[in-house]
Amino acid sequence: MRPILVLLVMSVLALTILVIVVDQKSRCHSGGYSYSSRIEAKDSNHFAYPLRNKLEGHAGFFYTYIGTYWRNGYDEPNISLRPLPRPIFRLIFEASYQRNMVIAFGEGEMIVKRQLKGSISPDFDSTKLTSEERVHFLALSRYANFGYFAKEHYRKTLVDSLARVNPKWLEPAYLDSLIRKVITPSPEKLTYSTTRIPLSTSQYSELICAIDASNYWTLPFEQPCLMEVSAGHIYTLEANTQCRYNIVQRSSCGHEDKAFTVACQRIIDFAGLGKEIVL
C-alpha cells in the first residue's frame, strides 16, 4: 500500500502543478494594463508602452523613451506591445554600486544578463539647444524623470505655471523634439554576460505563485520616495500574458511592498545571485 500511496501523492502534486501552469496561460488578471490597439511606428520601440499616457505630466513619455536605451543595450525584446505566444516575466535590477542585470523567464528557462562594463544610460548635451530650449529641457526633464520624489508638487507647480505662458510644454511632442536634439549614446557601450538556466515546471510554478501572492497585478507602477538618495537600487518586474501587460517598480528609497519584494528576491535567488543581491 505504501508505494501506491506515494505514487498517488506524486500524481496529485504533478496534477496541481499542471493546473497552476495551465491556469497562468488561460487566466486573465483584472489589473495591469491593456495592450494598445494602435501604436504608431515611431513609438513602437518605446519601453513599457502602456505607461506612456498613464503617468502624470511628461513622466510617462520620458520613462518609456529613456527606457528604450536600456532595452536596446541588453538586446531585449519589447514585451509591452502585444501578447506573446507564452507568458514572459522580466526582472530588471539597477543599482549605483552593483552590476545591473536583467532576469527573464518563462516556462522551461530563465535567462540572466549581467552588466560587465559600459553603460546603457545616454548622455544629454544641452549645448545643442538654444538658451530658451535649454531652460525648458532642464525643467521638463527634471520634472518628468524625478517627479516621483516627495517634493513632486513643487515641481508640478513650476511646470504648470510655465505651461500657462507656453502651452506647448504640455505636449509630449515638444519634449520629444528637445530630447532628439540633446541625446547622445553613452561613450562606453554596454557589454554583458548571458547565462541560461533550465526551469522545471515546479520551479516555474513556484515563481508564478510568489508573484500572484504579492498582489502584483493590482499594485501601482511606483510609490513615492520617502527621501532623495544619492545611491540605492531600483527593481522592476514586467509581465506579458495573453490578456494583460504589467509593470511594477520599487526602489530602496520608497515604500516597501514586502510580498512583492519577496517575490522579486525569489527570482534573484533562482538566478543564483541571492547572496550578492538582497533587495
PEJO-V5258 format. One record per helix or strand of 3 or more residues. SS is the DSSP state (H for helix, E for strand). FROM is the first residue (numbers start at 1). TO is the last residue. Records with the same first field share a line. If there is no record, write none. Layout:
SS: FROM-TO / FROM-TO
This chain:
H: 2-26 / 41-43 / 49-51 / 59-73 / 126-128 / 131-146 / 152-165 / 167-170 / 172-182 / 201-213 / 216-218 / 258-270
E: 88-95 / 101-106 / 109-117 / 191-198 / 233-240 / 245-251
